[in-house]
Amino acid sequence: MSQFRDISFKPGELIFTSGDLADKVYFIKSGTVEVLTDLGVPIAKVSTGQSFGEQAFLKGGVRGATVKALDGVDCVVITTEEANALLYGASPLLVPVFEALLLQQNMSNELKKSRAAGPEAQ
């Protein structure tokens, strides 16, 4: 992944907010981020070796959650254009499979957010 750029975030820094355009996917080299609902309720932590922001692989994707750095975080960032070039370059068959997996993940994330909001939100 040396052709992609590195980016760093300070503790407490917002990386993106729910509703933002999903234009980058992040792979964590070090540190931990927290994924929050629209109401600021934590629903997940993502750390070294993991990724977040996969919505960027979908055309016209919009962020479904807010992500902030819990500590100093160093990431490799891949833009939507770079991500799609990787997918299409590997095999056109990967695109619909990957999109289906992302949609399934989105449904799972929505379920987590509704559970975090409590029974009154359901």
N, C-alpha and C positions, 0 to 999 in steps of 0.2 A: 504494500500500500504506500510505497514511498512517493508515488506520483501525486498523492493527495496532500492537502495542507493540514498542518497542525493548528489547533486553537486551544487556548487556556481560559479557564473561568475561575474567578475568585470565590471564596466561601460566601454563600448567600446570594450570589449573582443569578438573576433570571436568565435562562438560556433561550426559552421561548414560552409564549403564553397561549393558552387554549384559544382557538379561533385564528391564530396566525397562519399565514401561508406556509405549507410544509415544503420547504425548498432545500433542506439539507438533512442528511442522516449522520449520526455521530457514533463513533466507536471509541469507547473509553480506554485510554492507555493507563491512566491512574486516576484515583479518586472515586467519589460516589455522588450521584445525583438523586434527587427525590422527585417523583412524579405525583402531581397534585390534581385534584378535581377543580372544577370552576369555583367551588366554595373554599378552596385551599386545604381540603382534607387529603392527607397523604394516602396514596394507594399502592405505591411501590418504591423500592430503592433499586437503582441500577449501578453496578460498580465495575471495576477493572475487568477488562475482557468481554464486557457485554456492550450492547448497542441500544440506542434509542432514537426516535424520530423516523422510524421506518415508513411513516406515512408519506415521506418524500418520494418513495418509489411509485406512488400512485399519481397519475396525471390530475392536476387540480386539487391535490390533497390539502386538507386543512388540519391543523393541530387539534387533537381531541383532549389534550391535557396541558397543564403547565409543568415545566421542568426547571428546577433550580439546583445549583451546585450546593452540596452540603459541606464540602471542603474544597481545597484546591483541586481542580479537575483538568486533566489534559486529555484532549481528544484528537482523533483524526476525523476530519469532516469531508463528506462527499456530497456534492451538489446533486440535485435531481437529474440534471443533464448527464453528469458523470455516472450516476447510478444506472440510469436507463441505457446508456451506452454499454455498460458492463453486461446488463441483462440481455440486450438485443445482440450483443457481440458473442455471447456464449451460445444462445439458442433462442429463436423466437418462441419456442414452446415453453420456455421458462417464464415468460411474461404472464400468461393467464394463470399458471400455477402459483406463481409468487403473489399475484394480485388476489387470488382466492385465499391464500394463507393470510395475507394482510387483512382482508375483510373479516376473516374468522377471528383474528387477533383483536380487531376493533370491536367486534361484538362481545368478546370476553372482557375487554377493557370497560365497555359501557356497563356490563353487569357488575364489575368491581366498583365502578363509580356509584351505581345506584345502591349497592349494599353499603358503601361508605357513607352515603347520605342518610341512611336509616330508613325505617319502615314508612315514614310519612312521605317519602319521595316515590314510593312504588305504587 
